[in-house]
């Protein structure tokens, strides 16, 4: 689940505007750098997923559910540590945690190569890229203040979490699952626009501190990465055709 509940307003306000300072990168360069980190994270995730499935290690995860649970717990720990210590740790450690999460997620994603046909995974991936790109462009160029959506988006995350728990313990709600998937798609599309707009906010906060600007760039990349991954998963559940359903 996306860790978008982190409050950007917790960033210190002493990194404010300084008219005498010339930033090392322009806003467009900063946005491009942030999306570059996100794309690199996605590339690592899907490369690890393909390799893990190709070498048969995905079957080991299925045969050992405790290993999958352990991986999930480690992923959560990495995300929490990434957000909680952002201001204090070096830039290199920030990037390392991001790549570590991408690798761990890739191992978990290898299971989808066992559950779905590759052609379906590719089709849903392309659909995800189209939806994500459209809402990212909206978030970049809209003049509307999307921060007002935050309470609704956090509420959407809570709903999705509760719904996932209910469906895990109470089977037989196939129609409800499709409704939940549609809500999840809408929530993470809106989060995409919201997080892209926050890239500019981070730039305005930290443009006179190159170190914090680099950290904030990787942090924003993680948010966009999580938006893309969650959007992909909800679209896959909504449109995907499972091998086991045939």
N, C-alpha and C positions, 0 to 999 in steps of 0.2 A: 504493500500500500504506500501511496505517495506520502512523503514527509513534508507536505506543503504547509503544515501547521506552524512552521517556524515563523516567527514574527520579524519581519525586516526592520520594523521600527526599533528593535532592540539594538541595532547598530548605533554606536556612539555618535552623538551629534557634533562632537568637536571636529569631525572631518567635514566641515562645511565649506562654503564657497570662499575662495580666496582669489580676488580679481588679479592679483599680482603673479599668480602661478600659471604656468603653461603646462597642460597635461601632456604626458608622454605619448598618449594615443588619443585619437579622435573618438567620438561616440560610435561612429560606424565601424571603426577598426576594433573597438572594444566589443561590440555586438558580434562581429565576425569571429573574433577570438573565442567568445563564449560558445557560439554555435560550433566552432571547431572542436572544442573540448567535448561537447555533447556528442557530436558525430564520431569522434574517436572512441568515446566510451561505448557507444552503440556497436561500432565495428568490433571492438574487443569482445563485447558480450556475445555477439552472434558468431564470431570466429571460435570462441571457446565452446559455444553450444554445439556447433557443427563438429568440432574436433572431439568433444566428449561423446557425442552420439556415434560418430564414425568409429571410434575405438572401443565401443561397447561399454563405456563406463556408465552410461545412462541406465543400463540394466541393473548395475550394482546399486544405484540409488533406489530403484524400485524394490529390489530385494532387501534393502536395508532402510526401512522407513526412519530409523533413528538418525541415519546419516543425513537424510533430507531435512529432518527437524533441526539437526545441529547446524546445517548450512543456513537455514532460515533465521535461526537465532543469531548466528554470526553476522548475517546481513543487517539485521536490525541493530545490533551493537555498533557496527561500522557506521550506519547512517546517523545514529544518535551521537556517536563520538565525533563524527564529521561536523555536525551542527553545533554541538555543545562547546567545542574547543576552537572554533573557527578563528576567533580574534587573537588567540595566544600562540598557536603553533606556526612553524615555518611554512612557507609556500610549498616547498617540496613535499612535506608531509601531507598537506592538503591534497595535492595531486595524487600522491601515492594511495591515500584512502579512497579517492574517487576511482582510481584504476582497480584497486582491490575489490571494491563493490562491483564494478563491471565484470570482473573475472568470476566472482562468486555467483553473480546473477546468471552468467553464461553457463555455469555448471547446472544450475537449476533449470535453465531454459532448454537444456538438452532433452529433457523429458518430453517437450512438445514435439520433437522429431519422432518420438515413438507413438504419440497420441494422434497426430495429424499428418496428412499427406503433405509432402514438401511443396507441391504446387499450391495448396491452400494456404500454407504459411507465407509463401511469396506473394500471393494475391492480397492477403490481409495486410502484409507489411507495406505493399504499395498503396493500399487504401489508407492505411494509417499515415503514411508520409504525405499524402495529398491533404487529408483533413488537418494534420498537424501544421503543414506549411501554410494553409489558408488562414488558420486562426493565429499562427505566429505573425503573419503579415498584418492581420487586423490589430494584434496587440502592439505591433511596432508603430503603426501609422495612425491609429485612432486617437482622437482628441478627448475621448471620454475617459474619465478617471475610473479605472477598473478596480481600484482598491475598495470601492463600495461593495463589490461582489464577495469580498472575503468572508463575511459571516455566512453567506449562503453556501459558499464553497466548502467551508469547514463543516457546516451542517450536512452537506452532501457526503463528505468523507465519513462522518459518523454514521450516517444512514447506510452507506455501502458496507462499512465494517459490521454493523449489527446484522444486516441482511445476509452477509457472508457466513456469519456464525450460525444464524438460524437455518440456512440452507444446508450447512454442513451437518447439523444434528437432526434436522427434520427433512427427510428426503421426499420426493414426489411433487415438488413445486416447480415444474418445468416452465409454466407460464410466468410465474413470479420471477424466475431466473432471467427470462428474456426482458422483463420490465426493468429489473435491476441492471442488466447489461446496458440498456438504453440510457438509464440514469447515469451510469458510470461513464458512458461515452460523452454525454453532455457535460458532466462535471469536469472531466479531464481536458475536454476541448476548451472549456472556459478557463481552466487552470493554465492552459498553454498561453492563451492571450494575456492572462493576468501576470504570469511569470516573465513573459517577454517584455511587457511594459515595466516590470520591476528591474529589468536589466538597466534601463535608463536611470531609474531611481538610484540604483547602486553606483552608477557612474557619477551621478551628481553628488552622492555622499562622499565618495572616496577618490575623486579624480585628482586631488592634490596629494595623495599618498599612494605611490606606485605599488607598494607591497600589499596594502589592503585591497587595492584595485585588482591585483592578480588573484587574491584569495576569493574576493567576491565574484570574480569571473568564473572560477571553478565551482563555487557554490551555486551560482545561477545555472551553470551547465548541468549540475546534478539535478536541480529542480526540473529542467527541461527534459533531461534523460528519463526521470521518473514519470513525467507527464506522457512521454512517448511510449514508454514501456507499458504503463497502465492502460493507455488508450489502445495499444495493440492487443493487450490481453482481453479487454472487454469486446473489442471488435471480433477477435478470434472466437470468443465464446458465443457471440451473437450470430456470426456468419459461418464459422468454421464447421467442417464436417469431420467428425471424429472417426478414426479407423474402427473404433469399437462399436460405433453405431451402425455399421454396415453388416 
